[in-house]
């Protein structure tokens, strides 16, 4: 795996650091965020999409990141898309 750091929450403190990377080899985003509270987790798990199982698979996790990181995520999406084209 070759992770490329894209950005960190600009308001990060000493103990919290939502972060975004791009895995260039897989053209994927890697996101570190806050663990959701039980209400958020339950709401996400109950969300239904036709043709998909309900719930959060054991190999997946919901994370929360602040909206102020949208520009960082856009940059990561552009980087992942460029990696896919290479």
C-alpha positions, -999 to 999 in steps of 0.1 A, spaced: 0 0 0 13 34 -8 -6 60 12 -3 96 2 -12 122 29 -38 147 15 -48 167 46 -58 169 82 -87 187 99 -75 223 100 -90 228 135 -74 196 148 -62 197 184 -37 175 202 -61 145 207 -83 145 176 -71 144 140 -95 134 112 -72 128 83 -75 119 46 -50 99 25 -52 84 -10 -40 49 -17 -25 54 -51 -21 17 -58 -58 11 -54 -72 45 -63 -90 46 -29 -96 72 -2 -85 63 33 -103 84 59 -97 86 96 -125 102 116 -144 102 148 -163 71 159 -200 77 156 -223 76 187 -247 47 190 -276 67 176 -257 76 144 -244 40 141 -279 26 144 -294 51 119 -267 42 94 -272 5 100 -310 8 95 -306 27 62 -320 6 33 -309 6 -3 -328 -17 -27 -308 -48 -35 -284 -44 -6 -284 -60 29 -293 -38 58 -267 -31 84 -230 -24 85 -208 -54 74 -182 -66 99 -154 -54 77 -168 -18 74 -171 11 98 -190 44 98 -168 75 107 -176 111 112 -156 140 98 -163 177 100 -178 195 70 -148 219 70 -128 190 55 -148 190 23 -120 207 3 -96 181 15 -119 153 5 -124 169 -30 -86 171 -33 -83 134 -23 -111 125 -48 -92 143 -76 -59 125 -66 -76 91 -65 -92 97 -99 -58 107 -114 -42 76 -99 -69 54 -115 -62 69 -149 -25 62 -147 
